[in-house]
Amino acid sequence: MRSLWQPFALPGPVRWETPWARAAWPALAFAAGLAIITLPLPAAALIVGGAAVVLGTLIEPLVGLALALLAGPFGALESVVLGGTSFDSGQLLLLLTLAAWLAHSVVRRGIHLPALDRGVALAYLLLLAITTLSLLGAPSLAAGFKELAKWLQMGLVAWFAAGAAGRTRPWPGRLRWVVAAVLAAGLAQALIGIWQFGLRGHGPEHFEIVISIRGRTLEAFRAYGTFEQPNPFAGFLGLSLPLALGWGLTTAGDWLARTRHRRPAAGFLAPRAILGTLLPWGLAGILGLALLASWSRGGWLGAAAGVTAMLFFLPRRRWQGVLLMLLVLAVAAGALLSGLVPASIAGRLTGFTEIMQFQDARGVDITPANYAVLERMAHWQAALAMANDKPWLGVGFGNYEAAYGDYALLNWPYPLGHAHNYYLNILAESGALGLLAYLGFWAAVVLLTARVIGRARGPERGIALGLMGAWAHLSVHHLVDKLYVCLLYTSPS
């Protein structure tokens, strides 16, 4: 692994096995054991579990990252149960992971920063610079610094993951367990969502839906997992589903390749081989069902975009990808037009055109039927008003909510946290320069992913395909939402 920067070289190795340390460890262990046996069982279990997490992360920081990925989706639920807090368990685990990474670097007598793709790194730094400049004169510096901290965390995690991948040969090595943690987190949320949709039998009244299938009606509730809202739940599943599909495409391709050269007796029909091939497809099926149960139009359209992008990049030759993509789109359109898709689902999908048609929300009579659409239009108008007022650097990164009161329409006084369109949101917060920097950053990420897909083989190519699907989902879903937050009050549509 090539190091770009090593400014903190220490004069010698850090020594942990000193006489003082050898005497302190037994004493510390005895004190901890004594405390545990005198505490109630829940408190003792919490201490033991917490100690195991801390020690595991200190030994291998990837353990902490995997646990942070599992705990992250529970942030909104924790906020409801424990009340509003500055940090949830996922954020604490992420901070612990980064601290363990720093500690490992200190023990190795230097902080080794892995080489990242130059285009992505420069685009990321430009985005940070412009969004930081946008805070000059912002109504809330606290909100701006909070949003910046979020993007700094993204960069640190990417840097850490790149360093971990560089230490594991062949890829994915230990890093495959991080991918497994992402899929495990998605599976846990999917199972919770499926239970909320049709097995629990009750739910929030405003999440109740009626589905018509061949003349029969089914009452159910929109799935929302531990996100407390269906849209961020659908967004999370939409980012996990392509990884499962990428894994499935890789294993299916390997299995088909073996069938050309081996006979059944050679083992390609062995139960283990079949299970390894079917497992990712079963996981993708569960994630897809839960995504459907979210009843989120943005999630559905994002998932369709993700699958389409994966089909385009799946063959090595681009013209084959175009044909495959057009074939699948033609089959999907035929299913919609022929009535094979249930009317309620088809209506939900085709209703996407309604929410994408911009109209002036002022002076329009508000009814239950048009409330969600008008609410989104009102927030789009507020965002455009912010951008018109401050076209170059906006009202300040992360300050849409803080500035909303000065731009809100008469009947829509509540900011709801964001503009329900991230492109308008970042345009309002950081102006035209911020929007261009954001689009440039994601263009660099997509180009890098495409290059990896072109040269990779085996599991690496499957994960790269999945990442391309995730980027496509994020790009489309952001037309009607903001997935960089986990809010308790996002729009019900």
C-alpha positions as CSV (number, residue, x, y, z in Angstrom):
1,M,0.0,0.0,0.0
2,R,1.5,3.3,-1.1
3,S,1.5,6.1,1.5
4,L,0.8,9.6,0.4
5,W,1.6,11.3,3.7
6,Q,3.3,10.3,6.9
7,P,3.8,13.4,8.9
8,F,3.5,11.9,12.4
9,A,6.4,9.5,12.5
10,L,7.3,8.5,16.0
11,P,10.9,8.0,17.2
12,G,10.3,4.4,18.2
13,P,7.7,1.7,18.6
14,V,5.1,2.1,21.3
15,R,5.7,-0.5,24.0
16,W,2.7,-1.9,25.8
17,E,4.4,-4.7,27.8
18,T,6.1,-2.6,30.5
19,P,6.3,-3.8,34.2
20,W,3.6,-1.3,35.1
21,A,1.3,-2.7,32.3
22,R,1.9,-6.3,33.3
23,A,0.9,-5.4,36.9
24,A,-2.1,-3.3,35.8
25,W,-3.8,-5.7,33.5
26,P,-4.5,-8.4,36.2
27,A,-5.7,-5.7,38.6
28,L,-8.0,-4.2,36.0
29,A,-9.4,-7.6,35.1
30,F,-10.1,-8.4,38.8
31,A,-11.8,-5.1,39.4
32,A,-14.0,-5.5,36.2
33,G,-15.0,-9.1,37.3
34,L,-15.9,-7.9,40.8
35,A,-18.0,-5.0,39.4
36,I,-19.8,-7.4,37.0
37,I,-20.9,-9.9,39.7
38,T,-22.3,-7.2,41.9
39,L,-24.3,-5.5,39.1
40,P,-27.8,-6.4,37.8
41,L,-27.8,-8.8,34.9
42,P,-28.8,-6.2,32.2
43,A,-26.1,-3.8,33.3
44,A,-23.5,-6.6,33.5
45,A,-24.4,-7.8,30.1
46,L,-24.1,-4.3,28.7
47,I,-20.7,-3.9,30.2
48,V,-19.4,-7.3,28.9
49,G,-20.9,-6.6,25.5
50,G,-19.5,-3.1,25.3
51,A,-16.1,-4.3,26.4
52,A,-16.2,-7.0,23.7
53,V,-17.1,-4.5,21.1
54,V,-14.3,-2.1,22.2
55,L,-11.7,-4.8,22.4
56,G,-12.7,-6.3,19.0
57,T,-12.6,-2.9,17.4
58,L,-9.2,-2.1,18.9
59,I,-7.8,-5.4,17.6
60,E,-9.4,-5.1,14.2
61,P,-11.0,-1.7,13.3
62,L,-13.0,-3.4,10.5
63,V,-15.1,-5.1,13.2
64,G,-16.1,-1.7,14.5
65,L,-17.0,-0.5,11.0
66,A,-19.2,-3.7,10.4
67,L,-21.0,-3.1,13.7
68,A,-21.5,0.6,12.9
69,L,-23.1,-0.5,9.6
70,L,-25.5,-2.8,11.5
71,A,-26.3,-0.2,14.2
72,G,-26.7,2.8,11.9
73,P,-30.3,2.1,10.7
74,F,-31.5,2.1,14.3
75,G,-30.6,5.7,14.9
76,A,-34.2,7.0,14.3
77,L,-35.7,4.4,16.6
78,E,-33.1,5.2,19.3
79,S,-34.1,8.9,19.0
80,V,-37.7,8.0,19.6
81,V,-37.0,5.6,22.5
82,L,-34.2,7.5,24.2
83,G,-35.1,11.0,23.2
84,G,-33.1,13.3,21.0
85,T,-29.4,12.8,21.4
86,S,-26.3,14.2,19.6
87,F,-24.9,10.7,18.9
88,D,-26.6,7.4,18.3
89,S,-25.0,4.0,18.6
90,G,-24.0,3.9,14.9
91,Q,-22.1,7.2,15.2
92,L,-20.4,6.2,18.4
93,L,-19.2,2.9,16.8
94,L,-18.0,4.8,13.8
95,L,-16.0,7.2,16.1
96,L,-14.6,4.2,17.9
97,T,-13.6,2.7,14.6
98,L,-11.8,5.8,13.4
99,A,-10.1,6.1,16.8
100,A,-8.9,2.5,16.6
101,W,-7.6,3.1,13.1
102,L,-5.6,6.1,14.4
103,A,-4.3,4.0,17.3
104,H,-3.1,1.3,14.9
105,S,-1.3,4.0,12.9
106,V,0.4,5.3,16.0
107,V,1.5,1.9,17.1
108,R,3.0,1.4,13.6
109,R,4.9,4.7,14.2
110,G,3.1,6.6,11.5
111,I,-0.3,7.6,10.1
112,H,-0.3,5.9,6.6
113,L,-2.9,7.5,4.3
114,P,-3.6,5.2,1.3
115,A,-3.6,6.6,-2.2
116,L,-7.1,7.3,-3.5
117,D,-8.3,8.0,-7.0
118,R,-7.0,11.5,-7.8
119,G,-10.2,12.6,-9.6
120,V,-12.5,11.5,-6.8
121,A,-10.3,13.0,-4.1
122,L,-10.0,16.4,-5.9
123,A,-13.7,16.5,-6.6
124,Y,-14.5,15.7,-2.9
125,L,-12.1,18.4,-1.6
126,L,-13.6,21.0,-4.0
127,L,-17.1,20.1,-2.8
128,L,-15.9,20.5,0.8
129,A,-14.3,23.9,0.0
130,I,-17.3,25.3,-1.7
131,T,-19.8,24.1,0.9
132,T,-17.5,25.5,3.7
133,L,-17.4,28.9,1.9
134,S,-21.2,28.9,1.7
135,L,-21.4,29.1,5.5
136,L,-20.2,32.7,5.4
137,G,-23.3,34.6,6.5
138,A,-25.3,31.4,7.1
139,P,-28.2,31.8,9.6
140,S,-27.0,28.7,11.6
141,L,-23.3,27.8,11.7
142,A,-24.2,24.9,14.0
143,A,-26.4,23.3,11.3
144,G,-23.7,23.9,8.7
145,F,-20.9,22.4,10.7
146,K,-23.1,19.4,11.4
147,E,-23.7,18.8,7.7
148,L,-20.0,19.3,7.0
149,A,-19.1,16.8,9.7
150,K,-21.3,14.3,8.0
151,W,-19.4,14.6,4.7
152,L,-16.1,14.6,6.5
153,Q,-17.2,11.3,8.1
154,M,-17.9,9.9,4.6
155,G,-14.5,10.8,3.4
156,L,-12.8,9.3,6.5
157,V,-14.7,6.1,6.1
158,A,-13.8,5.9,2.4
159,W,-10.1,6.5,3.3
160,F,-10.2,3.9,6.0
161,A,-11.9,1.3,3.8
162,A,-9.3,2.0,1.0
163,G,-6.5,1.4,3.5
164,A,-8.2,-1.8,4.7
165,A,-8.6,-3.1,1.2
166,G,-5.0,-2.3,0.4
167,R,-3.9,-4.5,3.3
168,T,-5.9,-7.5,2.1
169,R,-4.8,-9.5,-0.9
170,P,-6.5,-10.9,-2.8
171,W,-9.5,-8.7,-2.7
172,P,-11.9,-8.7,-0.8
173,G,-10.1,-10.5,2.1
174,R,-11.3,-9.2,5.4
175,L,-13.2,-6.4,3.7
176,R,-15.7,-8.9,2.5
177,W,-17.1,-9.0,6.0
178,V,-17.9,-5.3,5.7
179,V,-20.0,-6.1,2.6
180,A,-21.6,-8.9,4.5
181,A,-22.4,-6.5,7.3
182,V,-24.1,-4.1,4.8
183,L,-26.2,-7.0,3.5
184,A,-27.0,-8.3,7.0
185,A,-28.2,-4.8,8.0
186,G,-30.4,-4.7,4.9
187,L,-31.8,-8.2,5.6
188,A,-32.6,-7.2,9.2
189,Q,-34.5,-4.1,8.1
190,A,-36.2,-6.0,5.3
191,L,-37.5,-8.7,7.7
192,I,-38.8,-6.0,10.1
193,G,-40.5,-4.2,7.2
194,I,-42.2,-7.3,5.9
195,W,-43.5,-8.0,9.4
196,Q,-44.8,-4.4,9.7
197,F,-46.4,-4.6,6.2
198,G,-48.6,-7.7,6.6
199,L,-47.8,-9.8,9.6
200,R,-48.1,-7.5,12.5
201,G,-51.8,-6.7,11.7
202,H,-51.7,-3.0,12.8
203,G,-49.6,0.1,12.4
204,P,-49.6,3.9,12.1
205,E,-52.9,5.1,10.7
206,H,-51.3,7.4,8.1
207,F,-49.3,4.4,6.8
208,E,-52.4,2.3,6.0
209,I,-52.8,1.4,2.4
210,V,-55.3,-0.7,0.4
211,I,-53.9,-2.9,-2.4
212,S,-56.1,-4.3,-5.1
213,I,-55.0,-7.6,-6.7
214,R,-57.4,-9.2,-9.2
215,G,-60.5,-7.8,-7.7
216,R,-59.5,-8.6,-4.2
217,T,-58.5,-5.9,-1.7
218,L,-55.8,-6.2,0.9
219,E,-55.4,-3.8,3.8
220,A,-51.8,-3.4,4.9
221,F,-49.4,-0.8,6.3
222,R,-46.4,0.7,4.6
223,A,-43.1,-0.8,5.8
224,Y,-40.7,1.6,7.5
225,G,-38.2,-0.6,9.5
226,T,-36.5,1.2,12.3
227,F,-36.3,4.4,10.2
228,E,-39.8,5.5,11.4
229,Q,-40.6,6.6,7.9
230,P,-41.0,4.6,4.6
231,N,-38.9,6.8,2.3
232,P,-35.5,6.5,4.1
233,F,-36.3,2.8,4.7
234,A,-36.8,2.3,1.0
235,G,-33.7,4.3,0.3
236,F,-31.6,2.1,2.6
237,L,-32.9,-1.1,1.0
238,G,-32.4,0.4,-2.5
239,L,-28.7,0.9,-1.7
240,S,-28.4,-2.7,-0.3
241,L,-30.4,-4.5,-3.0
242,P,-27.8,-3.9,-5.8
243,L,-25.0,-5.4,-3.7
244,A,-27.0,-8.6,-3.3
245,L,-27.8,-8.6,-7.1
246,G,-24.1,-8.0,-7.9
247,W,-23.1,-10.9,-5.7
248,G,-25.8,-13.1,-7.3
249,L,-24.7,-12.2,-10.8
250,T,-21.1,-13.1,-9.9
251,T,-22.0,-16.5,-8.3
252,A,-24.3,-17.3,-11.2
253,G,-21.7,-16.5,-13.7
254,D,-19.1,-18.7,-11.9
255,W,-21.6,-21.5,-11.6
256,L,-22.4,-21.4,-15.3
257,A,-18.7,-21.3,-16.2
258,R,-18.1,-24.4,-14.2
259,T,-21.0,-26.2,-15.9
260,R,-19.2,-25.8,-19.3
261,H,-16.1,-27.6,-18.1
262,R,-17.3,-30.1,-15.4
263,R,-19.7,-32.9,-15.1
264,P,-22.2,-33.2,-12.3
265,A,-19.9,-35.7,-10.6
266,A,-17.2,-33.1,-10.3
267,G,-19.3,-31.2,-7.8
268,F,-20.9,-28.2,-9.5
269,L,-24.3,-29.7,-8.5
270,A,-23.2,-30.3,-4.9
271,P,-25.6,-28.8,-2.3
272,R,-22.9,-26.3,-1.2
273,A,-22.4,-25.0,-4.7
274,I,-26.2,-24.7,-5.3
275,L,-26.7,-23.0,-1.9
276,G,-23.9,-20.5,-2.6
277,T,-25.5,-19.7,-5.9
278,L,-29.0,-19.3,-4.6
279,L,-28.3,-17.5,-1.3
280,P,-27.7,-14.0,-2.8
281,W,-30.8,-14.3,-5.0
282,G,-32.9,-15.3,-2.0
283,L,-31.5,-12.3,-0.1
284,A,-32.2,-10.0,-3.1
285,G,-35.8,-11.4,-3.2
286,I,-36.4,-10.5,0.5
287,L,-34.9,-7.0,0.0
288,G,-37.1,-6.5,-3.1
289,L,-40.2,-7.6,-1.3
290,A,-39.5,-5.2,1.6
291,L,-38.8,-2.4,-0.8
292,L,-42.1,-3.1,-2.5
293,A,-43.8,-3.1,0.9
294,S,-42.5,0.4,1.6
295,W,-44.9,1.7,-1.0
296,S,-42.3,4.4,-1.8
297,R,-42.4,5.7,-5.3
298,G,-39.0,7.2,-5.0
299,G,-37.6,3.9,-3.7
300,W,-39.3,2.0,-6.5
301,L,-38.0,4.3,-9.3
302,G,-34.6,4.4,-7.7
303,A,-34.5,0.6,-7.6
304,A,-35.5,0.4,-11.3
305,A,-32.7,2.8,-12.2
306,G,-30.2,0.8,-10.2
307,V,-31.2,-2.5,-11.9
308,T,-31.1,-0.8,-15.3
309,A,-27.6,0.6,-14.7
310,M,-26.4,-2.9,-13.6
311,L,-27.8,-4.4,-16.8
312,F,-26.1,-1.8,-18.9
313,F,-22.7,-2.5,-17.3
314,L,-23.1,-6.3,-16.9
315,P,-21.8,-7.4,-20.4
316,R,-18.2,-6.5,-21.3
317,R,-19.4,-5.0,-24.6
318,R,-21.5,-1.8,-24.2
319,W,-23.7,-2.6,-27.2
320,Q,-24.7,-5.8,-25.5
321,G,-25.5,-3.9,-22.3
322,V,-27.8,-1.5,-24.3
323,L,-29.7,-4.4,-25.8
324,L,-30.1,-6.2,-22.5
325,M,-31.3,-3.0,-20.8
326,L,-33.8,-2.3,-23.6
327,L,-35.1,-5.9,-23.5
328,V,-35.8,-5.7,-19.8
329,L,-37.4,-2.3,-20.1
330,A,-39.6,-3.6,-22.9
331,V,-40.7,-6.6,-20.8
332,A,-41.4,-4.3,-17.8
333,A,-43.4,-1.9,-20.0
334,G,-45.4,-4.8,-21.5
335,A,-46.2,-6.1,-18.1
336,L,-47.6,-2.7,-17.1
337,L,-49.6,-2.2,-20.2
338,S,-51.0,-5.7,-20.3
339,G,-52.3,-5.5,-16.7
340,L,-50.1,-8.2,-15.3
341,V,-48.9,-5.7,-12.7
342,P,-51.6,-5.1,-10.0
343,A,-53.5,-1.9,-10.6
344,S,-52.7,-0.4,-7.3
345,I,-48.9,-0.9,-7.9
346,A,-49.2,0.3,-11.5
347,G,-51.0,3.4,-10.4
348,R,-48.4,4.1,-7.8
349,L,-45.7,3.9,-10.3
350,T,-47.3,5.9,-13.0
351,G,-48.2,8.5,-10.4
352,F,-44.5,9.4,-10.3
353,T,-45.1,11.7,-13.3
354,E,-47.6,13.7,-11.2
355,I,-45.2,14.5,-8.4
356,M,-42.5,15.5,-11.0
357,Q,-44.7,18.1,-12.7
358,F,-43.8,21.4,-11.2
359,Q,-46.7,23.7,-10.4
360,D,-47.2,26.8,-8.3
361,A,-48.5,25.7,-4.9
362,R,-49.8,29.2,-4.0
363,G,-53.6,29.6,-4.2
364,V,-54.3,26.0,-4.9
365,D,-57.1,24.4,-2.8
366,I,-55.5,21.8,-0.5
367,T,-57.3,18.4,-0.3
368,P,-56.2,15.0,1.1
369,A,-55.7,13.9,-2.5
370,N,-53.2,16.6,-3.5
371,Y,-51.7,17.4,-0.1
372,A,-48.5,15.4,-0.6
373,V,-47.9,16.8,-4.1
374,L,-48.5,20.4,-3.1
375,E,-46.3,20.0,0.0
376,R,-43.4,18.9,-2.2
377,M,-44.0,21.7,-4.7
378,A,-44.1,24.3,-1.9
379,H,-40.7,23.1,-0.6
380,W,-39.3,23.1,-4.2
381,Q,-40.5,26.7,-4.6
382,A,-38.9,27.7,-1.3
383,A,-35.6,26.1,-2.4
384,L,-35.7,27.9,-5.8
385,A,-36.4,31.2,-4.0
386,M,-33.3,30.7,-1.8
387,A,-31.2,30.0,-4.9
388,N,-32.6,33.0,-6.7
389,D,-31.8,35.2,-3.7
390,K,-28.3,33.9,-3.3
391,P,-27.4,32.2,-6.6
392,W,-23.7,31.5,-6.2
393,L,-23.2,30.1,-2.6
394,G,-26.7,29.8,-1.4
395,V,-28.0,30.3,2.2
396,G,-25.4,28.1,3.7
397,F,-24.7,24.3,3.7
398,G,-27.1,22.5,5.9
399,N,-29.2,25.6,6.4
400,Y,-32.3,24.9,4.4
401,E,-34.4,24.4,7.5
402,A,-32.8,27.4,9.3
403,A,-33.5,29.7,6.3
404,Y,-36.9,28.3,5.4
405,G,-39.0,30.7,7.4
406,D,-37.9,33.6,5.2
407,Y,-38.9,31.8,2.0
408,A,-41.9,29.7,3.1
409,L,-45.2,29.9,1.2
410,L,-48.2,31.0,3.2
411,N,-49.9,27.7,3.8
412,W,-46.7,25.7,4.3
413,P,-44.8,27.1,7.4
414,Y,-43.1,23.9,8.4
415,P,-39.6,23.2,6.8
416,L,-39.6,19.4,7.2
417,G,-35.8,19.4,7.2
418,H,-35.1,19.5,3.5
419,A,-36.5,20.4,0.1
420,H,-37.6,16.8,-0.9
421,N,-35.2,17.0,-3.9
422,Y,-31.6,16.9,-3.0
423,Y,-30.5,18.7,-6.2
424,L,-32.7,21.7,-5.4
425,N,-31.7,21.3,-1.7
426,I,-27.9,21.7,-2.4
427,L,-28.7,24.5,-4.9
428,A,-30.5,26.4,-2.2
429,E,-27.9,25.7,0.4
430,S,-24.6,26.1,-1.5
431,G,-25.7,27.8,-4.8
432,A,-24.8,27.0,-8.4
433,L,-21.2,26.4,-7.4
434,G,-22.2,23.9,-4.8
435,L,-24.5,22.0,-7.1
436,L,-21.8,21.8,-9.9
437,A,-19.3,20.6,-7.3
438,Y,-21.7,17.9,-6.1
439,L,-22.5,16.7,-9.6
440,G,-18.8,16.7,-10.4
441,F,-18.0,14.6,-7.4
442,W,-20.6,12.0,-8.3
443,A,-19.5,12.0,-11.9
444,A,-16.0,11.2,-10.7
445,V,-17.3,8.4,-8.5
446,V,-19.3,6.9,-11.4
447,L,-16.4,7.0,-13.8
448,L,-14.1,5.3,-11.3
449,T,-16.8,2.6,-10.7
450,A,-17.1,2.1,-14.4
451,R,-13.4,1.6,-14.8
452,V,-13.3,-1.0,-12.0
453,I,-16.2,-2.9,-13.6
454,G,-14.3,-2.9,-16.9
455,R,-11.1,-4.4,-15.5
456,A,-12.3,-6.4,-12.5
457,R,-13.0,-10.2,-12.2
458,G,-14.9,-12.4,-9.8
459,P,-16.4,-11.0,-6.6
460,E,-14.7,-7.6,-7.1
461,R,-16.7,-7.1,-10.3
462,G,-19.9,-8.2,-8.7
463,I,-19.5,-5.6,-5.9
464,A,-18.5,-2.9,-8.4
465,L,-21.7,-3.7,-10.3
466,G,-23.7,-3.4,-7.1
467,L,-22.1,-0.1,-6.3
468,M,-23.0,1.2,-9.7
469,G,-26.6,0.2,-9.1
470,A,-26.5,1.9,-5.7
471,W,-25.2,5.2,-7.2
472,A,-28.0,5.0,-9.8
473,H,-30.6,4.5,-7.1
474,L,-29.3,7.4,-5.1
475,S,-29.3,9.7,-8.1
476,V,-32.9,9.0,-9.0
477,H,-34.3,8.7,-5.5
478,H,-32.8,12.1,-4.8
479,L,-35.2,13.7,-7.3
480,V,-38.0,13.4,-4.6
481,D,-36.1,13.0,-1.3
482,K,-32.9,13.4,0.6
483,L,-31.2,10.2,1.7
484,Y,-28.2,11.7,3.6
485,V,-30.4,12.1,6.6
486,C,-32.7,9.9,8.7
487,L,-35.5,12.3,9.6
488,L,-38.6,11.4,11.6
489,Y,-40.8,13.8,9.6
490,T,-40.2,13.1,5.9
491,S,-43.0,13.4,3.5
492,P,-45.5,10.4,3.5
493,S,-45.3,10.0,-0.3
